[in-house]
Amino acid sequence: MTIAQTITAPATTRTLRVGVIGTGMIGRDHTRRLAQVLAGATVTGLYDYSAEAAAAVQADLAPSATVFATGEELIASPEVDAVLVTSPGFTHEAYVLEAIAAGKPCFCEKPLATTAEGARRIVEAETAHGTRLVQVGFMRRYDVGYRMLKEVVDSRIGQPLMVHAAHRNPSVPEQYVTPMAIHDTLIHEIDVFRWLLDDDYVSAQVIFPRATSASHAALKDPQIILLETAKGIRIDVEVFVNCKYGYDIQCQVVGEEGLANLPEPMSITMRKDASLQNPILTDWKDRFVASYDVELQDWIAAALAGTASGPSAWDGYAAAVTSDACVEAQEADGIVKIDLPARPALYA
């Protein structure tokens, strides 16, 4: 299987008119995908709090798009069929709620909202609407390696018992502090393991090994997060954001009849200078670049049908509740319970 084989163009000949809110790094990159890489969509609207930034994206990538004065005007425009939200996280809730009120499919980069209560409000609004409209940007579900792993976990190693995982970055900016290891880093594992195991979390604990000298006073690094699921699966995740050697994502699922490892990114192995070597990535964008293409093509196909696919608003809410519990566990001396309400039928 190759990543290209998982990209399916929409069956319809109709073109989805997309408005992009937020034209920073990820917004600009998604606009490029929509305009130059993927099938079935065109960018007709742009908004950013910096009008200059929006105009620059318009000039380079979406010359026929209208630059709107506000995100709300973009969402309301008859030129826009669907909305892509890539603005700063604290703005996501308001824009997603506005898109739901307008009845327009919405792709929202994570986080869905900066609080669990905000994510819950989105779930309630979408449930009241009665149709799924929101997809959250948890792109790991679209990574070819994780998809291969899920196929094996679902059918070949028996019931999962344990997961051992690691999320390592070579370094992080000085302003990165201890809670960000959960909200900015572990958040991807929180979502992808729920999907991989088809399970929810019931408790969290965080322990701190010896600290690396590469960290600073406001960042405890590394951390080990221990999660328990409703089915009794135990998960340990090492988060080490100053590991120095590269960007490294590891995952091993231990089942009753075997174990399965997330495959390493494809690379050439060399014998050189009396050593056996292969390169290790240093940038998360390189590790998961292809999965962004697949997830947005999936969103386009669903949005053309007036709905949403992939990670849902409920998944965004579950991730927010879990991450809040993990941050609480960073300060607690012991285990923190994770309580999710009953899943609404819309997300069954």
GIZICOR-V692457 format. One record per run of one state. SS is the DSSP state (@ for helix, = for strand, . for the rest). FROM is the first residue (numbers start at 1). TO is the last residue. If there is no record, write none. Layout:
BEGIN
ss=SS from=FROM to=TO
ss=SS from=FROM to=TO
END
This chain:
BEGIN
ss=. from=1 to=2
ss=@ from=3 to=6
ss=. from=7 to=15
ss== from=16 to=21
ss=. from=22 to=24
ss=@ from=25 to=37
ss=. from=38 to=40
ss== from=41 to=47
ss=. from=48 to=50
ss=@ from=51 to=60
ss=. from=61 to=65
ss== from=66 to=67
ss=. from=68 to=70
ss=@ from=71 to=76
ss=. from=77 to=81
ss== from=82 to=85
ss=. from=86 to=88
ss=@ from=89 to=102
ss=. from=103 to=105
ss== from=106 to=108
ss=. from=109 to=115
ss=@ from=116 to=129
ss=. from=130 to=133
ss== from=134 to=136
ss=. from=137 to=138
ss=@ from=139 to=142
ss=. from=143 to=143
ss=@ from=144 to=155
ss=. from=156 to=159
ss== from=160 to=168
ss=. from=169 to=179
ss=@ from=180 to=197
ss=. from=198 to=200
ss== from=201 to=207
ss=. from=208 to=222
ss== from=223 to=229
ss=. from=230 to=233
ss== from=234 to=240
ss=. from=241 to=247
ss== from=248 to=255
ss=. from=256 to=258
ss== from=259 to=261
ss=. from=262 to=268
ss== from=269 to=272
ss=. from=273 to=274
ss== from=275 to=278
ss=. from=279 to=283
ss=@ from=284 to=304
ss=. from=305 to=312
ss=@ from=313 to=331
ss=. from=332 to=335
ss== from=336 to=337
ss=. from=338 to=344
ss=@ from=345 to=347
ss=. from=348 to=348
END
